[in-house]
Amino acid sequence: MTQNESNQTHVSFRDVETRFKGLFAWVFSTDHKRIGLLYLYSIVTFFLTGVALGIAMKLELMAPGRDVMDPETYNAIFTLHGVIMIFLVVVPGLPAIFGNFFLPIMIGAKDVAFPKLNLMSWWLYVLGALVALSSLFMADGPPDTGWTFYAPYSFKTNTNVLPAVIGAFILGFSSILTGINFIVTIHRLRAPGMGWFKMPLFPWTLYGTGWIQILATPIVGITLLMIVGERLFSIGFFDPALGGDPILYQHLFWIYSHPAVYIMILPAMGAISEIIPTFANKTIFGYKAIVISTLAIAFVGYFVWGHHMFTSGMSGTALYTFSLLTFLVAIPSAIKVFNWVSTLHKASIQLEAPFFWAVSFVFVFMIGGLSGLALGALATNVHLHDTAFVVAHFHYIVFGGVGFAFLGAIHYWFPKMWGRMYNKKRAITGWVLFFIGFNTLYLPMFFLGISGMPRRYYDYVERFHGPNIVSTIGSWVLLIGLVVIIYNLVRSAKKGEPAVKNPWGGKTLEWTVDSPPTLENFEDIPEVTKGPYDYR
């Protein structure tokens, strides 16, 4: 499909959209910007639900013994928190929202390659979410297996695992369709003159993410169907009594779920790579190195799943190989950090809210990455495996990485998306509270894990009491910061000062269109003559 053919197709889609009014004009819209906003409103709703469940768990862990819930309820809340945050928030998060909204604009296109498929991916997302959450309202109660649905728990428990598993399966289709759409869009709809190495870095990370979504997601889909078969028909994939192997489930699950970490983090890195050069007023340092490291992360990430299973009884050769690969995959991530810091060297920095979120991302991502190397080393992993240390590492990478990048991206692109400016003092106040709360919440978990506190436990002995109190207080500070941020953005979207086209001085194409962008972005497709970060 050429750019002209695509534009003619989009005009016919617009004619279809005019038949709908009000809410139906949104849920049947094929405009990539509206679909991005539909994802935003859906994902933020689920995120706040997941936050509420997380706060409930921290209240229970504030002191030894039973505080606010029984063990069965804790297990169910723990599982729902994980399922919501992983499958409904962080995996689709940045690609579905900012990828949908800005990818076509940043490459000079009027829409994605397949607008109707794009809308269908959002419908599947909502359907999968509703199916998964329906387990809350069924007689046997929500699943209590943890978000990983590990065998044998997932086919032995009497709770409602099937709706959650089937919902996750449907969500996988949404992810695959989004990946296909983005890859075809990048290949076929780039503006004239935009060669591969004139493309902004955010679309590059969406490109790498798209391949992971297409190649890795079917594996977890098949695995979840095997769980369904095991529960309904006792086939014997994972049940040792029937000749199955529960370790097989772990292999199949992590073959997808570790690449899924890069579905989460690569677009986050792309957003940071847009924010830092803009507020440094400099060309990004090592543009091609960042591009190559992005593709290297996407490729090597397929081969490191075994580091989740060092204590499961693998051979020595497998252990050494997966440990080595774990250290190797850290190299391209370190290249990115080096390039971001180098971009800031001798820069004329604008101290705005998006910049604070970006440098905070670098800080928390480095803590998460370095703690990951401790888990990747065989000797330390034996001690730290299945402890609170893993919870801290995971949240520094996933919540710290994706969360800080998401909030940086929403503050960076807010004027373009809503055509209004937010209150800068409230934005920075929210960042300060969130940053302090986040580190107060998760840093104590590193010490708890080193001291031997297991993860996923409802209760603990007295010697773990102090760090757990500090961690719980941190969750309250983080929540206050989140309330300030949401209040500021929601109020500003309605009452903020009107935004100009380019309030930050960005050099990529989205800053050349109206705020908010018109229906098809550009009256005439732009001609690209220079790279996206040319500040000279």
N, C-alpha and C positions, 0 to 999 in steps of 0.2 A: 504494500500500500504506500503510495507516494503522499507527500504533504498535501498536494492539491486534492487528491482523491479523498484523503481523510477529512479535509475541510468541507468538501461537498457532503460527505456522510453526516458530519456534525450538524450542518444546516438543517438536514431533514430531521434529525433528532430534536432540534430546538422546536421545530414545528409541532412535533408530538407533545413536547412539554407544555406548550401553551394551552393544551386542553385541560390541564390540571390546575387547581387553585389551592391556596392554603397549605395544609400539611401534605396533601397529595402531590403538590408541586415539588416538595422536597423529597419524599420517599420514592417518587418515580423520576427524579431528575437524573439526567446523564451528564450534567455539568461536573467536571472533576473537582471544582472548588466546593460545590455543595456537598458532594460525596465526602470530601475531606472533612467538612464541618459536621456531617452526620456521624462520621467516625469519631470526631473529637467529642461531641456531646455524649455519644454512647460510651466511649472509653473512659471519660472523666466520671461518668455515673458509676461504672463498675469499679474504677479506682477508689472512689470515696467509700464504696461498699467494702472493698478489700482493706482500706485503711481502718474502718470501724472494726472489722474482725481482728486486725492486727492489734489495735489498742485493747480490745477485750482480752487477747492472749497475754499482753504485757501486764494487764491488771491482775490476771490470775498468777503470773509469775513474780509479782511484786514481793511476795512473802511465801515461806514454806507452808505446806498444807493447803486445804481447800479455802479459796477466797471468794470467788464469784461464780464458779461453775464446777460441775463434776467432771471426772476424767473423760467420759463418753462425749460430753458436749465439747470439751477441749479438743478432742481428736477430730470431731466433725468441723469445728471452726477452723482448726489448723488446715484441714484438707480444703475447705472452701476458700480460705485465704490464698492458698497456693494456686488452686485451679483458676480463681478469678484473676489474680495478679499475673500469672504466667500466660495463660491462654487467652485471656480477655483484655489484658492491658499491655504488658511489656513486649510480647511478640508482635502484635499488630501495631503498637503505639506510634512510633515515629514514621515508619513507612506508610501506614494507612492514612495518617492525618496529614503530615507535612509532605510526604511523597505524593499523595493524591493532589494536594493543593498546589504545590510549587514545582513538581517535576516538569510538567508541560511548559510552564512559564519560563523556567530556568534554561530550557533547551530551545526556546523559541517556537513552541507548538501551540495550537489552539485547544487541544484536549489530549487525552491519552489515546492510544491506538484503537482500543476497543471500549468505547464508553458504556455500552449496555452490559458488557462483561464486568466492567468496573462496578456498576450498580448492583449486579448480581452478587458480586463478592461481599458487598455490604449486607445485602439481604441474608446471605449465608452466615455472615458473622452474627447477625441478630438472631437468626434461627438457632444456630449452635449455642449461643448464650442462653436462650430461653430453654432449650432442651436440657442443657447442663444444670441450670438453676432450678428446673422443675423438681429435682430430687429433694429440694427443701420442703416440698409440700406433699410428699408421698408418705405412706403409712410407716414404712420402715426407717425413715429418717435419711439425712444426707450421708454420703460416703465418708468413711473414716480411715481410708487407706493412705493418706498423704497424696499430694498432687502428682506423684510419680506413678501411682496405681501399681505398686510393686506386687508381683506374684510372690507368695501364694495368697496374700491378703485380698487382692482384688477379686479372686474367684472363690474365696472361703467366707468372706464377710456376708452377713445377712442384710447389710444396709444397701441403699439404692446406688450401687456403682454404675449400673448400665446407663442411666440417663447422662451421668457425667462423662462416661467414656464415649457414648454416641455423640454427645455435644462436642467433645474435643475432636472427634472424627470429622464432623461437619465444619468446624472451625479450620481444620486443615485444608479443606477444599477452598475456603475463602482465601487462605494464605497463598495457595498455589496459583489461583486465578490472578491475584494481585501481582505475584512474581512474573507470570507470563506477560501481563499487561505492561509492566514497567520495562521489561527487557525489549519487547517489540517496539515500544514507544521510543526508547533510547536508540535502538538500531535504525528505525525508519523515519522518525519525525524530528530529528535535529535540524535546526535552522541552517540555511545555506552558509557555508563557510565555517560551521562549527565542527571541526574535526574532533577526533577522540581526545586529543590533548589540548583542546580549547574548551572542553566541557567542565563546568563547575564541579567541585569535589562532592557536594551532596548528591547529585545524580550518579556520580561514580560509585558511591557507597550503596545507593539503591540498586545499581546494576549488580554489584557483588551479592547483595542481599537477595535479589531476585533469583539468582542461580541457586543459592542455598535453599530458598523456599521451594523451588521446583524439584530439586534433586533429593533433598533430605526429608521433606514433609511426607511423601508417600510411605516412607519406612515406618514412621510412627502411626500413620493411618492403618497400615496392614497389622501392626502390632496391637493396636486397640481393637481391631476386628477379631484378632486371635483371643483377646480377653473376653469379648462377647461370646465367641464360640466355646471358650472354656467354661463360662458360666452357664450357658444355655444347653450345651450338648455334651459337656465333659469329654472333649476331644482328646485332651492329654498333651497339649503343647507344653505346658508349664507345670503340670501336676506330677510330682514324682511317683505317686501311687499308680498313675496310668502310663508311666514311662517317659514323662515329660521332664523338663529341666527349668527350674525357676531362674537360674543364672542366664538362660537364653533370653528371658524377658529383659533382664538388665542390659545385655548387649544390644538388643534391638532398640530399646528405649533410648539409650545414651548415644547410639549411632545417629539418631535424630537430635536429641536434646542438647548435645554439646554444640553442633552447628547452629542450633536454635539460639544459643547465647550470642552468636555473631549476627543472627537476624535482628537481635535486640540491639547490639552494641555498634554495629557498623554504621547504621543511619545516625546514631548518636554521635559517632566520631565525625560523620559528614557535616552535621549541624555545627559542631564545634569548629570544624575547618572553615566554615563560612563566617562564623562570628568573630574569631580571633583576628584574621586579616582586616576585617572591616573596622574594628575598634582599635587596631594597632596602626591603621592607616598605612599599611605596608603590603607588598606582594607576599603571598604565603611562601615560606621558606621550603624549598624542596618539593614543588608541586608533583613532579613525576615520581619521586620517592614515596609520597603519600598514596598516589594512585597504585603503584606497584605493591606497596605494603597492604593496601586494601584487598587487592586480588589474592595476595599471598595468605592473608588471614582467612579469606573465604575458602581457599584451597586446603591449607594445612589443617583448618578446623575440622575437616571431615575425619581426620585420622588420630584424634586424641581422646576419643570417648572412654578409653580404658582407664584413664586416671580416676574415674569415678568408682572403680572396682578393684583397687589395689588390694583390698583385704578379702576379696571374694574367692581366692584360690587359683588365680591364673598362673601360668608357667613363668619361670624366671625370665625367659626370653621376652615374653609379652610384657612383663613388668618393666624391664629395662627399656624396651622400645617405646612404650607409651610414656614413660617418664622423660625420655629424651625428646620425644615429639612435643610434650607439654612445654618443655623449656624452649624449643625452637619456635613455637607459635607465639611466644612472648616477644620475639625479636621484632616482627613487623609492628606490634603495638608500641614497643619502645621507640621505634623509628618515628611514629606519629607524635609521641610526646616530645621527642627531641625537636622535631620540626615546629611544633606549636610554640615551644619555649624559645626556639631560635627566631621565630617570627616576632616575638615580643622584644628581642634584644635591640636596644637603641630605637625603640618605636615611640611614636607620638600617640600615646594611648588616651582614648576617650573612656572615662570611668562612668559607664552606664550599666544598668542592671543586667543586660545580656552578657556583658563582659565579665561581671562578677560570677554569674552562673558558669561561664565557660572555664574560668581559672579554677573555680571550685570543682568542676568536673575533672580537670587534670589532677587535682590534689587527691580526691577520693578514688579516682580510677587507679592512680599509682599505688595507693594503699591496698586496694583490691587486687591489683595485679601482682604486687610483691608478696602478699599473703598467699596468692595462688601458687607461687613458686614453692612456698613451704609445703603446700599440699601436693605439689607435683613431685617432690623429692620422696623417695620410697621410705627412708628411715623416719622422717617426721610425719609422714602420712599415717603410718601405723598408729602413732600416738594421737593424732588430731582427727582421724576419720570418725565421722558420726558424733562430733562434739559441737558445742556452740561456736567454736572457731570457724567451722564450715558455714554456719549461718551468717556470721559476720562477714566472711569473705564473699559469700554469695550476694548479700545485700549491698556491699560496697561496689560490686561489679554491676549488678542488675538494677537495684534501686538507686544506688549512687550514680552509676554510669548513665543509665537510661533516664532516671528521674531528673538529675541535674541538667542533662542535655535537653530533655523535653521542656523543662521550665526555662532554660536559656533560649530554646528555639521559639517558644510561645511569646516570650518577651521581645525577641529579635524581630519576629515576623508579625507581631500583633498589629502594628500600624498598617501593614499591607493587607492583612486579612479583614480588619474591621474599619479601616480608614480613620481611626482615632488614636490618640496618644493616651497612655496610662499615667497615673500619678507616680513620678519617679521616686519620691521619698518613701511612699508606701511600698513600692516595689523593692527598694533596697532594704527596708525594715523587714519585709517578708523573707528576703534572702538571708539576712543575718540570723533570724530566728530559726529558719529551716536548717541552715548550715550547722548552727550550734546544736539544735535538737537532734539532727541526724547523727552527728559524731558522738553525742552523749548517749544516744540510743544504742549504737552498734559497736563502738570501741570497747566497752566493758565485755562484750561477748567474746572478743579475742582472748581476754584474760580468763574468762570462765572456761573457754575451750582448752586452753593450755593447762588450766587447773584440773581438767577432767570432767566438766559438766557435760553430760550427753545432750544432744539436741532432741527435739520432739518430745521431751518429757514434760508431763503435767506437774510434777513436784520435784523437789530437790532437797539436799541436806543443808543444814544451817550455814556451813562455811561458804556457800554460794550466795548468801542472802544480800550482802552489801552491793556487789556489782549489779545484781538484778534490780535493786531499788533505784540505783543510778540510771540504769537502762530504761526503767519504766518512766522515770521523771523526764528523761530525754524524749520519750514518745509524746509526752504532753507538750513539750516545747516545740517539737516538730509540728504537731497538730495545730498549735496556735499560729505558727508561721504559715502553714498551709491555708488556714482561714484568712489571714491577712492577704495572701497572694490571690486567692480566689475572689475575695471581696473586691480587691483593687481592679482585677481584670474584668469582672462582670460589670461593675459600676462604670469602668472606663469605656467598655464596649457600647454603653448606652449614652453616657454623658461626658466622655472625654473630649479634649480639644481635637478638632479636625487635624488629620495628619497630612503632611505633604507627601509627594511621591517617594522621596528618598531621605528620610529624616536622619539616617545614620551615615550616609555617604557610601553606601555599598556599590559595588561595581558589576554585579551580576544582573541578568536581564529582568528579574522580577522587580527591580527598583526603577525600571524604565516605564512600567505600566501604571495605570491609575490605582488609587487606594480607596476602596477595595477594587480588584481588577474587574473589568467589564466581562460580559458573558463569554466571549471567545478570546479574551486576553489582548490580542493585537489586531489592529485594523489591517496592517500589512505585516507579513512575516519578516522579522528583522534579518539583516545581513550581518554576519559576525566577521569582524576583521582582526580582532586581537583576543588574547587570552582573557579569562574571567577575572583575574586579580591584578590587572595591570594598573598600578597606582602612579605610574610615571607620567 
